[in-house]
Amino acid sequence: MYITEKNLLKYAICANAVYILLLFLFRPNGINFEKLAITSFLVFSVSGVFYLCFRNRKLLKDIPKTAKNIFYILIFWSAIVVMRGFSLNIQDWVTNFGNVYMALAWFSPIVLILGIKVENWKPVFKAIKFMFLVMLFSIVFLPSYNAEGGKLKTEWTWLLRPINFIFIIGINRFNLIGRVIIYLSFALYIVIAIFTEQRIEFIYLSFVFFFLGLIKLKHIRIKKSVVKYIIIGFVILLFLVFTYGYENISLLINKVIEFDDSRTFLFQELFTDLSRAEFYFGRGSLGTYYSPFFENIQRYLDYMGIIWYTQDSPTRITVEVGYLQMILKGGMLLFLLTFSMMIYAVYLAIFRSKNSFVRRLGIYILLITLLSLISFRPAFTPTFILLWMSIGTVLSKRNRNMSDEEINQLIKI
């Protein structure tokens, strides 16, 4: 039976969802049959997506020359980042290519190629529906996992985070059954966010509802002005974070709004551990850094005889903050290349688009851009597949110049 490109895209994203589902249900460790069987879904997902990107590479002619050049440099540098993680150790290979935070995360930008063809959103929406259904099915396992002690693994939220994307593009695009699935998934998302103790999920939702309220404003000039000041303010904030320091910025903000800061030590530890050259070029996809904070936590747990609590190793291979993860692996070079693609896409989507779908994709890209300062490590997961699909869509002038009616005909669900 012949498999169309759209079906292959849907199956590839669904396979990614199955991989994540099995990952948090079975929690495999080491190299064994269980781990290989679960990872096979990730292999299929990656192979399918990369194959489709290669077949559709000619679509890149539809994006601006500046964006195309940045994209080529980003992919080239990502390849260098991954190559720096090569070794003769089989475990390193498994970690590098069997972990969504490692090599695969830095190749995920090629997904923007698929986003250039706006019709590809139809199979993506179907895959999102599949994610929600498997998570609703996972409810039967939730009580037993939540009763084990300690907080729920954060992977439980990964397949429900696209609910934020769906809210942004509009629930009205779906039929009655689709809306029921969305609302049930939203309720489950809230419950799991509580059990995983992830504040970022509620911050994410707050941003979503803020921008949805902004979209409802009838005065277009006011809407664009608010978004413009948000973008300019965030760019200034990023500049201050990497010059004046995250800790100093956090202290200033705390004088106005009291909040529990859990990110300052991450900035301090990483920047202290990196040399000047590593700050600019990173340590490769398997690069690690030493955390005194988690060393002290581990010593305390050992002293208290607490053995059930799984804690991060003091030698850490990932950082919870998205931009810090980029700097650890590929340095400021990787961060600037990625950030420039994201912010350029936001500008084109919100200020140079004639249809609401592309503008709403721009809002989604802006949200991930903002939240990457405090969380959202890049990974080959639905959140970042949607991100790079969105970037590809908004970079195309043809997509931006379509009317709402033309867009709706192509992605009618």
N, C-alpha and C positions, 0 to 999 in steps of 0.2 A: 504494500500500500504506500502511495506517495504521500509524504508529509510536507505540507506547505510551510513556507517560511514563518507565517503567522502562528501556525500550530506549534512549530518547533520553538518559537520564542515563548509561547505560553507554557509548553512542557518544561523548558529550561528554567523558567522562573518558578514553576510549581515544584520542580526537583530541588531548587534551592530552599523552598519552604519546607519540603519533606526532610531535607538534611537538617535544618534548624530544629524542626519538631523532634526528630530522633535524637538530636544532640542533647536537648535539655531533658528528654524523657529517660534516656539510657545513660547519659554522662560517661561515655567511653574514655578510657585512659590507656596510654601506651600503644603499642602496635600489636593488634590482634584481629581476629576475624570480624568481631563486632564493629571495631573501629573502621576497618576496611570496607565493610558492607555499607555503613552509614556514609562514609566519605565518598563512595561511588556515586551517590546522588549529587554531591557537590561537583564531582568530576564531570558528570553529564551536564549539569547546569552550566559550568564554565565552558566546556567544549561547545555546547550548543550556542551560547551567546557569542563566543569568539568566532565561531564558524560563520554566523550570520553577519557579524561585523566585517569580517574579511570579504564576504560576498557582496556586501553593500558599501564597500569602501569608497566607491565613486560618488556616493552622496556627499562626501566632504566638499565637493566643488560648490555646494549650495550655501556654505557658511562663509562669513567674511574672511578675507585673506589674513587679517591680524589674528583672528581666533584660530584659524587653521594652523598658522605658524606656531602659536603658543601650544596648541594641541600636540603638534609633532614633537616639539621640544619636551613637553610634559611626558609623553609616551617614551621618548628616548631616555630621559632622565629616570623615569620609573623603571625601565629595563636595567639601567645601571644600578639602581637601588637594589633590585632583586638579584642581580648577578653578584653583588657584594655579599649576599647571604649564602652563596654556594659553598659547599664543603663536601668531603667524602663520607661524612657521617649520615647514615640512613635516617636517623631521628631528625636531623636538621632538614632533610628533604621533606619528611612528613610534616614537620612544623611549618616549613616555608610554604608548601603548596597544599597542605591539608588544613590550614587555619585561615579563616576569612579575614583576619587582621594582618596577615603577613603579605606574601607576594601578590596574592589575588587582589588585595585592596588597592594596590598601586597600578594595576592594569584595568580597574573598573572604569576609568574615564573613557575607554574606547566604546562604552555603551552609548555615548552620545551619538555615535554614527546611526544607531537604530532610531534614536529620537528624531533625527532629521526628517524621517518619513512619518508624518503625523498619524497615518493609518495604523502604525504599530501600537498605538495606545489601546486599541480594541483588545488584542490578546493580553496586554498588561492588566487591563481592568478585570478580565476573566481570571487571571492568575491571582489578583488581589482578593477576589471573591473566594477562590480556593483557599487562600491563607486564612481568611476569616472563618470559613467552615471547619478547617482542621483545628483551629484554636477553640472553636465552640465545642468540637468533639473532645478536646483535651481537658475540658472541665471535669470529666470523670476521674482524671488523675490528680487534679489539683489538691483535693483534701489530703491525700496521702503524702504528697510532696511537701505541702505546707506544714504537716504535723511532724516533720523530721527534726525540727529545731533549726534555728538560724533563719535568715531571710531567704526567700525564693531566688533562684538563679535569674540573672537579668535577661537571659536568652528567652524567657517566657514572654517578654514584651516585644521582641523583634518582629513577629508576624502580625502584631496588632498596631504597631506604630503607623502603618499606612492609613489608619483611620484618620489621622491628621491630614494627610494628603487628600483623602476623599472629601473631608469637610471643606478644604480649600477650593477644590475644583467644582464642588457643588453636588449635594446629595440628590438634587432634582434631576440629575442626569440618569438616575436609576429608577427601575420600576418598583412596584410595591414590595415584591419579594426581596429585591435587592436592598431596599430601605430597611426592611425588618432585620435582615442579616447585619446591616451596618449598625443599627441601633443596639442590637444584642451584643455585637462585637465591641461597641463603645462601652457598654456596661461592664463587659468582661475586662476590657482594657483598664478601667478605673480600679477594679478589684485587684487585678494582677499588679498594677502599679503600686498599690498599697502594700501587697505582700512582698514585693521585691524591694520596697523602701527606696524607690527611685524618684527623687524630687524632680529630676529632669523631665519626667513624663508630664508632670503637672505644669512645669514651666513651659514646656512645649505646647501643651493645650492652651495655656493662658495667652501665648503669642498668637496661636491660631485664632482664638476667639477675638483677640484685639484686632487682627487684620480683617476678620470677617465683618466686624463692626465697621471698620474703615471702608470696606468695600460697599457697605450699605449706604454710605454717604452719597448724596446725589451730586454734590458739587465736585466735579472732576479735578478742578485746579487745586482745591484743598487737599484731596486725596493724594495727588502727585506731590504736593509740597510737603506733606507729612512724611511720605516715603523718602523723598529726597533728603530731608533733614535727618531721618533715621540712618540712611546710608552714609551721609557725610559724617554724622556723629560717630558711627561705628568705625569708620576708617580712621578717624582721629583717635578714638579709643584704642584701636589696635596699635597705632603708632606709639601712643603713650605707654601701652603695656610692654612693648619691646624696647623702650628707651627709658622711661621714667620708672617702670617696674610694676608688675601686677600687684605686689603687696601694697605699694603706696597708693595705687588706684583703689584697691579694695578698702583701705583705711579711710580714704576720702569719701567713698560711697557710703561706708558704714556710718559716717557722721550724719548723713541725711536719712538713710534707710537702714535699719538694723537687720542684718541677715547673718546666717551661720555660714561662714566662708570655709569651704573644704577644698579649695583649689590652689591657694597661695603656696603651700608646701610643695605641690607638684612642679610649679614653675621654678621655685628656688632649687629643689633637688636636681632637676634636669639641667638647668643652666649651670649649676655648680659642677656637675659631673662632665659636661661636654667641654672639649677644648675649643679654641677659636675656629679651627678648621672644621671640626665636627658640627659646630653650630651652623656653619654655612652649608655643609655637604652631608651631614648626618652620619649614621653608623651602619647603614644597610638594612635590608628588610628583617634580618634577625638580630639587629642591634639591641643592646640592653643598657640599662643604667642602674646605678646603685641607689637604694632608698633607705636612708637612716631611719625614717619614720616607720616603715614596715619591719625593719630590723628590730626596733624597740618593741613593736607590737608582738612580734614573734617571741621575743625573750619573755615578755610579760605572760603570754599564753602558756609558754613552757613552764614558767615559774608557778603559775596557778594550776598547772596540770590539766588545762583545757585542751583536749585532743580532738573533740568532734568538730571544732570550728575550723573551717578551711580558710586559710589566710594567704594573701599574696606573698610570694618570695621576695626577700629584700633585693634580689637581682631581678629587675622587672623588664619584661619584654614588650609591654605596652604601657601607654599612658592614657588615662581616662579622657583627657582633653584632646579634641580632634586636632587642633593646630600644633599642640606639643607632640602628638604622635607623628605628624608630618615632619617636624623638625628632628625628632629622634631618628627617624628612618632615612629621610632624604634632605635634612637641613632646611635652612631658610630658602634655598633654591626651590625645593619641592613645594614648600608652603606658598611662596610668592607666585609660582606658576599656577597652582591650584586655585588660590584666592583670586588671582586676576581673571581666570576663566569664569569663576562663579560670579564675581561682581560685575563683569562685563555682560554676562547673560542677564543678570538682574536689571541692569540699565536698559538693555534692548527690549526686554519683555515688558517692563512697566512704562517706559517712556517712548518706545518706538513700535508699539503693537496696535493693531486695529481691531483685535478681538479679545474677548474676556478670558477665553481658555488660556491663551499664551500669557496674558497678564497674571492670571492666577498661578500658572506655573512659575512665573517670576517671583511671586510671593513665597511659594514653597522653597525655591532656591535661596531667597533672602533669609528665610527662617533657618535653614540648615547652616547658612553662612554665619548668622548671629550665634546660633547655639554651639557651633564648633569651637567657640572661645571658652566654653565651660564644659563641654561634653562631646559626644558623637564622634568617637574614633572612626576613621574611614575603614570600611569593611565591605566585602563582597556579599552584601545582604540587601533585602528589599529597599531599605531606606536610601541606600546609595545607588542602587540600580534606578530607582525613581528619580534621584537627583540628576544623574548624568543623562538619563532619557530626557528629562525636562530641559537641561542645558542644550542638548542637541536640537530639540524642538524650537526653542526660542532663538537660537542662533540663525536659523533659516529665515531669510527675508520673505520667502514665499509663504511660510507659515504665519509670519507676523502680519502680512498684508491681506490674509484671508478675512472674510467677514465671519461673524458668528454663525450664520446659516451654513456657510461652506464648511467650517470646522465641524459643526454638529452633524453634518451629513457623513463626514469621513470617520467620525468616532462614535457614531450613534450606537448606544448600548442596547 
